[in-house]
Amino acid sequence: MKTKRLFVVVAFLLIAITLFTAGCGSKQTSVPGNQNQGKDKLKVGFVFIGPVTDGGWNTSHNNGRLYLEKQLPYVETIFVQNVPAGSDSERVMRQLIQQGAKVIVATSFNYGDTVKKLAKEFPDIYFLHATGLEVAPNVSTYDIREYEGTYLTGMVAGKMTKTNIIGYVAANPIPCVVRAIDGFAMGVKAVNPNAKVKLLWTSTWYDPAKEKEAALSLADEKADVLAQYQDSPAVQQAAQERGIYSIGYHADMRHFAPQANLTSFTWNWGPIYVQEVKAYHDGNWKGKAIWASAKEGASTIAPLNDKLVPADVKKLIEETKDKLSKGELTVFKGPIKDNKGKTIVGEGQKISDAELVKCNWLLDNIEGKL
Amino acid sequence: MEMVTLLTATLHAAIISATPILYAALGEIFAERSGVLNLGVEGIMLVGAATGFYTAVNSQSLLLGILATVAVSLLFGLIFSFITITLRASQVVTGLVLTIFGTGLSAFLGKSMIGQASPVIFHKIPVPVLSKIPILGHVLFNHDMLVYVLYLLVPLSWFVIYRTREGLNLRAVGENPAAADALGINVFAVRYFYVCLGSMFAGLAGAYLSLAYAPSWLENMSAGRGWIAIVLVIFATWNPVRAALGALIFGGVDVLGFKFQARGIGISPYFMRMLPYLITIIVLIIITARSQMAKNLMPKALTIPYDREER
């Protein structure tokens, strides 16, 4: 009796695990076949922590990959999605190197330990580590100055609000999120000094229902433009439900709420990939910290919603975008005070990169706490 | 007036937030009342959400979406029943496996649906006349169909469990299956029926998420609500009416946390979020510390497979 029971449990476990890994998988299928064609091509291996179809972080990196293939005809990319950090990521990266990848792009912060370990073992392989902290001779970290893009979305919000209350739904108070929100608030302030940004923390990166709840709470507080630093498009849907405006994050979220979404902040990784892979191909590469900006076209926004955004606002955004891309405009320019009255930088001064990296203050037009 | 608006908005949002948890919890109450602990709720919710959304998108029909959810979650209930009731495998292990399996399966099946919007969703239907009542009208009668169904299900579940012969049989099977068997109740049939019913409710909880609450398919979109439902069942001491109140508290704290934040009221949202679980632990301590209460509240045969030969 007992053994029979045990047997059933084990059998079912096995079936479930097989199916589960199949579900997570597409590891085999996602590797483009045709080995012969790409024999002389430079192979670049991409590792993703989630599905490339998530419409957010992973999709943005995958768009960068496609851009790279298009821009550099001598490049062939191999990619594996849904790879958890740890021993799985190590196995996958080793496999990619065995398949001939010369550049490995690790698109999640969580791959840090694996990259560090493998970089020592394979000194000839060039590793690119997204939002990483440690640079090595053959490891470059790369990130995007998101605050330039969110500055633009903040301007849109500041122009479009009528109640002068803009809602912001954000995940967790860590520097990169706080920096994005501060950039947004700077944009709001630049075009509408009377507007306030009401900030709500959800303490979750991803919980559509909770994100929507937070958004609706802000709408109840008379916010008429909702922005987000969340992975799901729930805030956009909430805005559409209430007949107010919204601004997306990570990727273009228009199709989730065509009657509400004004624009979205988008990560554009393509230019970084092209620059670094080209450098590797030309033989002048070295490990460094890359913080790409609007200059490279990396920190940008999705096309404005023409049905909702008036022409003069559109013009203003285009002009500002142009200034940013020429490096004529600094987002964090003094005087800047935080919402507790403390001076962050004085008149005419700029904030250094070192200070931006550990950004832990909220601009004085933000109602919220860290 | 200001306070009234805040209260109305909070209660209205709390009901919506409570709905998916309560669906799942009602189902779990039925299953546990029959003596079967189903830890697969989270997985079934996800599969239900994915199936409902997929069917609704492709058929452009909400009814078909709901029917598909019911069918698939019933199938999951049958699988779970077969393994735990007929084969008498461990309910805990099987439930956990079902959750892992459901999470993976829904992610696999849902891949093509990520980023799609459903052409048909559950819209809010204000009840004529009733929704015009000041305050209560908006709080209670400005919701979608699935919420109204829940209004009926709660008292109905209570009535079935405590006031009908069927409910008496159900409780007997959960308390003492051997005695129930001796009285001529088909223990296996009762358990199969209520586990499948419970599974169906869990599936509906998922469909509520993907077709009404946040209408879209997103991987792992239940975000732990299945587990909250299981906690809620203990909180409610296996009583549907208490479960409804509990769900309002569980759902309400999140909403209230946001409202407080938006108003700059200084109660930590982390503390608020912790509160329901703290209360649950206290309830659990009280009912287990007082053996008399435990005897009356927790189905005695819970998690024990029934075996006629071992009688």
Interface residues (C-beta under 8 A of the other chain):
Chain A: M1 K4 R5 V8 V9 F12 L13 A16 I17 L19 F20 T21 A22 G23 C24 S26 G50 P51 T53 D54 G55 K198 L200 W201 T202 S203 T204 Y206 D207 P208 A209 K210 E211 K212 E213 A214 L216 S217 L218 D220 E221 S232 P233 A234 Q237 H255 F256 E367 G368
Chain B: T5 L6 A9 A13 I16 S17 P20 I83 L87 R88 A89 S90 V93 T94 V97 L98 I100 F101 T103 G104 L105 A107 F108 K111 S112 I114 G115 A117 L209 Y213 A214 P215 S216 L218 E219 N220 M221 A223 R225 D254 V255 F258 K259 Q261 A262 R263 G264 P269 Y270 R273 D307
